[in-house]
Amino acid sequence: MDPLAQLRAGQLAGSTRLDLACGLSEFPREIFDLADSLEVLNLSGNALSQLPDDLHRLTRLRVLFCSDNLFTELPACVGQCRSLSMVGFKA
């Protein structure tokens, strides 16, 4: 089963890392179900152009990778994530 299907089925509860590179054009809201545990979120290799304004709900998020997407600027919501120590937005 692919990670997005597992996420949507609730099978990734307690995960500290999530890698989703499956052509996403929108941020899957189910990611917020991992808010109490998620530390590394890799959304590289998708077709995202924005992140949700309430991204800061991922209170344990330390690492965010969003390379190879359609962003034209760094989303302001990233600055509200207090635990982030590494961010990647290239290409």
N, C-alpha and C positions, 0 to 999 in steps of 0.2 A: 504494500500500500504506500502511496506517495505521502510525503510529509503534510501537504495541505489537506488531504483526505483524513489523515490521522488527526490533525489539529481540529478539523470540523467534527470529527467523531468523538472528540474529548479524550483521545488516547495518549495525549502528550502531557497530561497534567503533571506538574512538578518538574518539567524540563527546564534546564538552565541555559540550553542553547537551541536555537531554531534556525535552520537554513531553508529558505524558500526561494528557489530559482525556477519558477514554472510559468513564466509569461504573465505575471500579475499586472493588471492595469489599475487595480485598487487595493488598498491596504486591507487585509482580512481582519475584520473586527474580532474574530475569535482569538487573535493574538492576545487580547486583553484578558482572556481567561488564564493566561500564564503570568499575570502581573506580579504575583507573589514569589515567583521563582526565576523568571527569565533574566539572564545576565548578558547573553550574547545573541543579537539578532542580525542575521545576514539576509538581506533582501537584494543582494547584487544579482544582476542578470535578468531583470524583469522589465516592465514597461511602465513603471511608476513615475508620476510627475509631481506627486504631493504626498505628504504624510498627514495623519490626523492631528488636529490642534490639541487633542488630549493625550498625545504620546507620553506626556509626563506621568500618566497613570502606571507606566511600566517602571515602578519605583526602584527596582533592583538592576535595571538595564545599565551595564557598564560599557558595552561595545556595540556599535551600530555600523554596519556596512551596507551601503546603498549604491555601490559603483555600478556602472553600466546600466543605468536607467535613463529616464527622460527629464531629470531635474534640470532646471535652468538657473536655479539659485538654491542656496542652503535653506531649507525650511526653518522658519523662526521657532517652531515648536521644539526643535532640537536643543535650543538654548534653555528650555525649561526643564530639561531632564537633568536633575541635579547629580545623579550618580555616574553619568557618562564620563569616561576617561579616554575613549578612543572612538573616532568617527572617521569613516571612509566614504567619500563621494567623489570618485574620479571617473573619467571618461563620460 
